[in-house]
């Protein structure tokens, strides 16, 4: 101040100048302070150096250590954190930078796929659950407005198969993220493998043959009365215009353009209508096909599980019975296709061979019908860090995998923390009765559950997890087969349901009704499944530490009936349709033995695989004490298990993990604990342990206090904490999980065979020929026990099948098989170029593999043998 | 004396009457604007009722696919399966009340919205699992206010402060620099966001690429707060970079015009200190537009920013409304709009009063 006052004596301008100088100096100090603060902030916030996967810093950060999975119990990692990330590019970038480990969404973006292929820090698995096709409008041949619809003619529809180049579509338009598909069977599912030889033959028959397509289309167009003028098709003086309804969300946009270009080359005028799913729906699904608003729609279908029985596809995709929509009602399949598809649909066959014959015929007829032109099975890419290992499902990828919680680990290490990006986290409320069914929620929930059986991620067949074995008995005419040896399959002329079996529920009396009460004249069933659970099944504990009891097994059954009974306060109209389906087949169940636990279930429902029957019949447990809180809340109003009932009543949809449900559950927990309340006490009272209610409510109260939610299970992970708004949740390893950590590790790699064929390039027509087939996996010979069959087709120069057969295993050669073609068969080929097609079916993975070998047949010297 | 005392009393009464009349008219006009705005939103969000048809098709398609994909239903006859599909479709149609003509439902929507009875979402749940629209919106509001409040306040006060300074240094290098950089604001904040993420999250990974907090969220208030701060740096910087120069430029031009008024020149000529000239002769008369801008900026926070929030995975209202539009969840869309409309109306109303307080020249009614 003294300085200022002296300086200011010099006059106003001098004072202002000094003042400005001071302001400037202060500004510099301020800027310097801001810069220093910014540097300090950056230093404080600077993260630990990110290391590439497997790097030292990475190991410390992740907390994984060297260890033997066989010496550990339960999950192979200590903690898994789910966090929201919907952008695939960003998710992959984060995996590469080491801040995330897995992305739980299947990626179909070509750029991301190529980025992953070149990445050193990221890997990926592929899944095959989606498919694309051309849906053709079969109305006509004239629409209501007089326009011509060429696709009303089956021959023209069939010719579309020859017009499109599926290899080009899969490799170029999908950028390699697809496999060519010709038939109404997914190329990744078991039915395709079972019929691989037929499929291969049809694929050759319906391969890309543009000249043939042009010939057929020209012939049929002329038969329709169209004329070709100046290279353009005209009908009734007007150009024939094909309206393509092209989906824009994925590669189907390019597919639509490609098909339109092909049609234009044939002389058609095209109108390309680019639409999203929502915009296209009213046109192809809801409008009358005969109105002519579209000719071709670029359709797509998705399956998140391996479907082991695709026989239904023929009825679904080619007959009016597929759907009640107008398009399906316009389908006019041939009488034979209609009948066979109906037989397959209701499983009207007695043996596997009969089924195969029907399927084979249906495949041929469906290709002749060609209401749909199947194009490609899309591949989804599932990215993860290079040092991560887990079991993905061949159809559902990670999101559809049941085994991911049991196999997720850092390669050759145990423990540590894994961060998984997921497009959504906690999409809808979690409750075990009618809570969320979103794909990603379900994926997370699976980690907290311990299902009694597990599906093989590569074949869809079930393996025992919590059961020792099962005995399946079916009636004689049931077309059921057994594939694995952990269960038995027997047949009986008649299966009588014993009188003491529980078949219904008396809501008022709160007890089960027996068969002898409901069906005094007796009852029969088509299947009996006796399931033997493992020793000590009910000695295990829930995540909150409470011990299991039979009540946990029985309560879900009771709720199945209660929620469909209009007299019950738990009645839920949205449950009724699925209950009615259940009741159509259900013929009762009973507990045969409590220790060890043996349960017997009777049903009329048949699946082709006995393993699937066991999986469908095996009851699983739910903690009765947390369900009890939901039951109390629904009975008293306030919380509802299902979304539909919540909306109907204006109450809250029950969530056991967060939100306004928790205080309501708290209140009911306190009331239930005070009175020692057990739901349906008339039945469950005897099935809980002696100190059941007290022990249970005390345990869940403690759990709620520690974890802040009510979600408990018996899986390899427990839900540690939930952060809904932040979009993340944390799961930790359940240290009391009974199984060794390496139990399911054999499913982390699908053993897809790599097939190659070697043989002569030329063969004279007077001699036989031998070809060697090498089958390997990861560079090693494929185990012979893993091969179901090696079949071959011999095709002549026109692509027609000359002969077919089965290869023989070479005794001395590891992974080697031999195809011997007899002299007569070679001779029948005549001179020219030929092809040997090999089909390898593995019992380790549903994907059949193919290889081919081209060779020339030359005339024998002196005409011998010709 | 009595006459003299009566005159001001009558004047006050007259002023109050005029004020009351003005306020009532204003409230009615604003209310009508809100009603029209909300009803238009209802019509647009439902495409004039066209959405009903789309929804029905979507429901039918979804249910048919669910049934087709479920092997439990494989052995049902086609007729049984189709009956079940129809039954399930009808349940959903009932739940969404799609059987009622849209025009009647639109009035129901309007009636509830006007009374701020936002009801239940049709498709969406809040992150915590509630279907109440209030919960759904309320849950996202703090994150939006935190991010956009911080950024906008920073931009507003920085730009006003810097603009005021620049208006005194017309033609200086700093002034020319701001004029030169103003066009950079043509790029939206999310555009800068992408580059910032690339540089600071991937190339030199010192800041997180997105989200609101670390994964998993840290324990303890201080650690949590620091984590949120760290996650705010890039989006705030993106917004700052996108808007600061154009904001400074416009305020600087505004102040430049006002600082060359005769009364300002007169004040300077009188030798008043520059600070006082700024405060009393420039800022004071321009307070009304500054306050207007400030309040509109504040209520602008309500809408968030769809793309910026998506780029940074920020759990705010912008992405919520985007999701609601995607799901065609009319109650959530209306909820977001009606609250914004009321806030806007309230702000306009408050501004009308503030103008009278801030500017003595503003009068109600005829002179």
Interface residues (C-beta under 8 A of the other chain):
Chain A: X12 X42 X44 X45 X46 X47 X50 X81 X83 X84 X85 X86 X87 X90 X93 X94 X97 X99 X278 X281 X282 X285 X286 X302 X303 X304 X305 X307 X309 X312 X315 X316 X319 X321 X322 X323 X324 X325 X342 X345 X346 X347 X419 X426 X427 X428 X429 X430 X573 X574 X577 X580 X581 X584 X605 X606 X607 X612 X616 X643 X644 X646 X647 X648 X650 X652 X653 X655 X657 X658 X659 X660 X661 X721 X723 X724 X725 X726 X727 X728 X730
Chain B: X53 X54 X56 X57 X58 X60 X61 X64 X65 X68 X69 X71 X72 X73 X74 X75 X76 X77 X78 X79 X81 X82 X84 X85 X86 X87 X88 X91 X95 X120 X125 X126 X127 X128 X129 X130 X131 X132 X135 X139 X140 X143 X197 X201 X202 X205 X206 X207 X209 X210 X211 X212 X213 X215 X216 X217 X226 X229 X230 X233 X271 X310 X313 X315
